[in-house]
Amino acid sequence: MDYLPIFLDIRSARVLVVGGGEVAARKVALLQNAQAQVIVVSPDLVPALLEMKAAGAITHIARSFAVEDVAGARIVIAATNHAATNKLIYQTATAARVPVNVVDHPALCTFIMPSVIDRSPVLIAVSSGGTSPVLARLLRARLESLVASTYGALAAFMAKRRPEVRQRITSPRARRRFWERVLQGPTAELLLAGQGAAAAQVFDRELARPEGDGAGLVSLVGAGPGDPDLLTLRALRLMQEADVIVHDRLVAAPILALCRREAQRIDVGKNAGHHAVPQEQINQLLVALAATGQRVVRLKGGDPFVFGRGGEEIDALVEAGIPFQVVPGITAALGCAAYGHLPLTHRDYAQSCVFVTGHCRKDTLELNWESLARPQQTLVFYMGVAALPAISRELMAHGLPATTPAALIERGTTPEQRVLTGTLANLPQIVAQEAICPPTLIVIGEVVRLHERWKCRTDRTETTDLRAAG
């Protein structure tokens, strides 16, 4: 190693910053986060530093650097544009055995400032040894997406409970295993999800059984409409940590490919009119899997709470006392409409947007047709292909013009996406003519005209105007 990575405690320590420009301001802000007493030596200050001075956050010495400024400093940072001054600062600080950093001059540094990921009390520092600060920042940006902002809360919780664990579990080896299990189990996951109270309850149960055999965790994860790039960061992390994946038919193969390879996969997929696994059986399956201590990801197309029956599954988990969390996903209406270039609530065409399930019960579709047939409104039907003749007939019967623009988005957000536009009257004929099959979203309303106007043709969208079909 060219440098020894260490973390310095500079709370209330005198830290000298020489320079009053934007670079100095960034360094001062970082030092303030570490609660240092910052002294800035510079004839002039940029507005950001002037604001800090006015707030009493820094001490300003309005002149050029003098050798005696180094006396009493814990560390020194030089951020001036004058090579001779920077060299003098370096020589003075090293002679006084005070760590010094001259910004962007590694040869004049006895320590360097890394890029920092702050999840206090957890800190991650990334350094290129001064050779490429831009590379260090890029690496930090990648790590930022992997380290949840709530890791600080997790670390604080563990610090608070450490004395209790040490008292309860006297064996160092058993204590280490306990913490490893906790940090990879539901307690940590609930804390990362911001559910502190639920995490504390699970932790207490775990501590009462330090040998293990505690309940696992069920994560209801929205897989989005099909494109893997639309997954949330939390969804991806949970998929890669899961012991078991319980997934629907609508979860695209490329998304399943991102799951942990060693995880058991259980397909509980449903087709219209054919349920591979009844919902009640799915509920009990989730309970049974979690009861064995496993991390279960219930992967659902779109969003778990938008026509996903996630609420029924949570009822079963709550009744069984199984910890759970919900990770939202981009629902099909939003994802498919965006990829199909259909602005659902463009203010010139629609003042409201309604999501409706077109799934029939006992061959009937009982909906509030009068409220759905209002003007200046966009309708989005999920699972409505089979019921489309009834949907078109009822909307026209309740006053929606037969010429109302409408669109079908088949396999939205995937490379096989098709967008077919027509009218409310001829939509059922389009389905038959083009052999449309689920998953297909139905969009009805004036906003469809914008798709036609823009004549969107992208790599992933096949667009066909079939207004004259039939």
N, C-alpha and C positions, 0 to 999 in steps of 0.2 A: 504494500500500500504506500502511496505517496503521502497520504495524510491519515492521521488517526481520527476516526469519527467519534466525537464526544458531544455531550450536551452540557452547556454551562448554566449554572444558576446565577443570573445577573439581576435578580429582584433587588431593587433599591440601590444597585451598584452604580457608580459613576462611570458613564460610557461617553467617550469623546467622539464626535462626528465632525470632521473638517470638510466644509463645503455646504453651499446653500441651494443647490439645484434640484432638479427632479430626481436624480439618482439618490442624492442624499435624503430626500423626502421619503423615498421608498425604504431606505435602510432604517430611518428613524421610526417609521410606522412599524416595522418588524421588531425593533428594539422595544418600542412601547408595548407591543403585545407580550413581550417577555418581562414587562414591568421594570425596565431599567430607568435610571435617572439620567436623562440624555442632555448632554451639553453640546450645542452646535456653535462652531466657530466659523464665521463667514461675514464678509462685509454686507452682503445682501442675501435675502431669502426669497424663494419662490412663494406664490400664494399659499400653497398647502402648508409650508412651514410657518408662514406668518399666522395662519389660523391656529396652528398648534401653540405658537408663542402667545397669542392673545388668550388662549384658553388656559395658559399656565402649564401646558404639558411638557414644554422644553425650556431650557435656559439658553438664551442667545447671547453670545459674545460677538459684538458687531465690529470685527476687525479681521485681519489676516492671521494665519497661524503663528504662534510663538512657541518656542521650545518648552517653556514652563507649563503649557497647557496639558502636557502629557502627565504631569505629576498627579498621582492619586487616581488615575483612570484604571478601570479593570480591563477594558479593551479599547482599541482605537480603530476607527474606520476613516479612511481618507477618500473623499469623493470630489476631488477638484480636477480642473482641466489643466493644471500647471505641473509639468513633469518635475521641475526642480522642487516645488513644494511637496509633492507626493514623496519624492526620494528623501527629503529632509524629515518628513513625518515618519517614514519607515525607519530611518537611521536613529531618530530620537527614541522611538518606541522600543526598538530592539535593544538599544543601549540601556534602557530602563527596565528591560525584561518584561515588557507589556505586550501581549498579543496584538498584532496589527494586521489590518486588511486594507490594501490599496485596491480599490475597485478596478477590475479589468486588467490588473497587472500582477499575475501570479508570482512573478519573480520578486515582487515587493510585498509578499504576504507570508506571515507565519501561521495564519489560519485563513480558511476560505468560508464563504457564506453559501450554504447549499440551498437548493429549492426545497421548500418545506410543505408537507401535507399536514395541516393542523387539525387533529381530532383530539384536542387536549382532554385528558392528560396523555393521550397517545400522540406521538409525533413521529413522522417519517421524513427523513432527510435524504435528498438525492443529489449527488455531486458527480461532476465529470473531472474533478481535480483541477478545476479552473481552465481546462482545455476547451470546453464548449458549453457555456452557460445556456445556449439555446437548446442543445440536446438534453441537458438536465431538466429544463422546463418542459420539454416535450414528454420526457419520461414521467415527470410529475403529473402532467395532465392525464396520462394513461392510468397511472395509479389512482388518481383522484376518482376515476370512474369505477374503480374496483373496491375502494375502501369507503363504506357507507359513512355518512356524516354522523351517525349515531354511535360509532365505535367509541367515542369519548364517554357517552353515557354508559356503555357496557363496561369500560375500564373503571369508571367511578363506582359503579355498582359492585364490581368485584372487590375493589379496595375497601368498600364499606363492610362487606361480608367476610373478608379474610380472617379477622380475629375470631369470629364465631366458628368458621370452618376449622381453624387451627385448634380451637378448644374441643370441638366435637370429634375431629378425626386426627388422632395423635400420630399415626404412622405417616412419615413423609411420602413413602411410596403410594399409600392408599390416598393421601391427600392430592398427590399429583394426578392420579388416575381420576379422582373425583372432578378436579378442575378441568381436565381434558374432556371428560364426558359433558360437563356443564357447558363448556365453551363450544361444543359441537352439537348441543342439543337445543331443546325448546326454550330454555331460559335465555340463552344468548340470542336466539332468533327473535323472540318476542321483544327483547330490549332493542335490538336493531330495528324492529318495526315500530318502536315508540310506545310499546305497551308495557310500561314499567310496572304497574300494579299486577297485571297477569303474570309477568315474569317473576315477580317476588313470590307469588303463590306457588308457581311451579318450582322455584328454587327451594322453598321451604319443604315441599314434598320430596325433592331430590335429596335434601340434606337429612331428612328423616329416614331415607333408605340409601345411605352412602355406598352400599355395595352394588347399587344399580337396580334394574328391573322397573324403572319408572316409565311413565307414558311417553310416547313420542310426540310428534307435532304434525298436524295436517296443514299444509299451505294450499289454499285455493288460489291458483295462479291463472290469470288471464293470458292466453297465448296470442291474442290479437287475431286479426282476420286471415293471416296466412304468410305474410312476408316476415321472415325471421328478424329483419332489421327493425321491426316495430316492437320487439320485446323490450320490456323495461329492464334496467340493469339488475334490479332485485329479482325479477323473474328468472333471468339467466343464471344468476348466482345460485338460486334455490334449485333450479333444474340440474345444475352441475354438482350439487351436494346431496341430492336425494338418494334415499335407499330404495324407494318405490315410486314409480310414475304411474298414476291412474289417469288415462287420457280418453278424450272423446274422439269420435271419427273425424270431426272437423279440424282437428289439430294437424297441420300440414307436416308431411314427412321431413322437410328440411328443419323444422322446429324440433321434432323428436330427435333428429340427429345431433342436436346440441345438448341433449340430456346426458347425464353421467352414464358412461358405457356399462358400468357394472350394475346399474340400477335395474331392478326388476320392472318390467313394463306390463301393465294390465290394460287391455283395450276393452272399454265399456261402451263402445261407440253405439250411436243410435242413428237409424235412418227413419224417414217418415213412414209411419205405419209398422215399423219393425224395430223393437228395442232389444239390442243384443243382451243387455243386462237391465232389468227393471230398476227404477230409481230407488226404491226401498232397499234393494240388494246392494246398490252402490253405496248408500248411506252406511249400511252395516259393514260393508267391506272396509270403508275408511276407518271406522271405529276399531275394527278387529286388527287392522294393520298397525295403527298408531298404538294400540294397547300393548303391542310387543316391543315398544320403544323405538320404532323406526321413524325416520323422517320421510313423510309421505307428501308428494306433490300431486295435487288434483289439478291436472292441466286441462283447462277448458277453453274452447274456441272463443275468441272475442273477449268479453268481460264476464267474470263470474256472476255478476248481479244483473246483467242485461239479458233476459230470457235464457239464463244459464242454469236456473234451479239451484244456484249456490246457497240461497237461503234455506232450502230444505235440508241440504247437507250440513249446514251449520247447526240447525235445530238438533239433528242427530248427534253431532259432536258435543254440543253443550249438554244435552241430556246425559251423555256418557262421561262427562267430565274430561274430555280430550282437549288439550290446548290447540288453538288454531290461529291462523292469520289469513288475511285476504290481500292479494296483490292484484290491483286492477290492471286491466289490459285495454287496448284500443278496441272498442266495439266495432262490429262490422259496418254499421251505418257510417261511422266517422272515417274509418280506414278506407272502405271501398269507395265512398263518395269522393274522398280526397284523391285517390288514385284514378278514379274515373272522371276527375275534373268536374264535379257537381257540387257547387257551393250550396249547402242545404239551407242556409238562412241569409242569402243575399238580400239586402234590405230593399232592393227595388222589386223583389218578386215574392218574398215570404217574410211574414212577421212571426211565424212559429214553425216548429218542426215536431212531428209526432212519430215516435217509434211504436210499431204495432206488430204483434205476432199474428201471422197468418195460419198458424197451426189449428187445424180443425179438431173439435171434440165431437165424436159421434156424427161425423159428416155434416156438421153445422158450424157456421161461423157467426157467433153472437157477439157483435161489436156495436158501439154507439155510432152508427153510420151518419147520423145527423151532424155530430161534432166533427167527424172525419171529413165530411164533404164540404167543409167551409173553404171559401176563397182565401188567397194570400197565405196558404199553408202548404208545407211540404210533408208528404207522407212517406215513411220508410217502412216497408213490410219485410219482416224476417220470416223465413220458413213459409213463404206464401205461394210458391210455384203451383202446387197442387190445387190450391184454393183460388187461383187467379181468376177463373171465370166468375166465381161468386163475388170476388172483390170488385171486379170491374162492373158487374151488373148492379150491385148494391150502391156503389158510389155514384153511378149515373142515375139510378132511381132516386137518390136523395139529393140530386141537384148539381153534381159535379159534371161539367160539360164533357161530352164524348171526345172532344178535341184536346182535352187537357194533356200536355206533354207528359210522357212517362218513359222510364228507362229500366232496363234489366242489366244488372252487373253480375256476371257469372264468374265464379272463382276469383273474386276481387283480391287485389294486391299481389297475386301470384303471376308467374310468367304466362299462365294460360288465361289470364283475364280477358273477358269480352264484355263490351258495353254496347247494347243494342237499344236504340231509341225509337219510340213510336208514339202512340196515343193511348189514352185510357181505353178506347173502344177496341183497338186492334191488338192490345197486349197479349190476350190469350192465343190469338192466331200466330203471333211471333214465337211464342213458346213452342207451339206445335211445329211450326215451319222450320225453326232453327234447332230443334231437339235440345232445348234448354233443360238443364238438370241441376239439382242442388249441388253445392251451395250457391244460391242466387239471391241477390238482394233486389227488391222492387222499389223504385223511387218514382213518386207521382207528384207532379207540381210544376209550376211555371219555371222553377230554377233549371229544369232540364233544357230549356231553350238556350241557356248559356253554354251548355256542353255542345249543342249543335252549332252555336255561333262561333265558338272557339275552334271547332273542328279539330279536336285534340287527337293527335296521333303520336303516341310514344312507343318506345320499345316494348312496353309491357301491356299496351292497350290496343285491342282490336275494336274499332268502332264501326257500327253499321246503323244507318238510318232506315228504319222500316215503317215510316209513318203511313205509307200507302199499302202495307201488307194486307192481303185479303180483299 
